[in-house]
Amino acid sequence: MIWTAPISSKGQITLPISLRQDLGVIPGRDKVMFQKENGQVMIKTAKKTLYDLAGVLAGHPKSGLKWEKISQIARRARARHIADNG
């Protein structure tokens, strides 16, 4: 399938709804990456990093968590995200 999207004066594009659905991305939550190869640009869903998970523990009811516990919680959250989104 081929999609087209205008480029704004700021260089921004809006991904068509059907493309966002095909990629499984949600505006405001997910990111995409662009890869240029052999004169073509591919759009892929961006992988989440530990940095992207910053704030996942914000407002956590337990205080004084040790780094090991925070790391464990972050790893579990990442594993759940991968299992849910591939």
ABEGO torsion letter per residue (X at the ends): XBBBBBBBAAGBBBBBAAAAAAAGBBBGABBBBBBBBGGBBBBBBBBBBAAAABGAABGBABBGBBAAAAAAAAAAAAAAAAAAAX
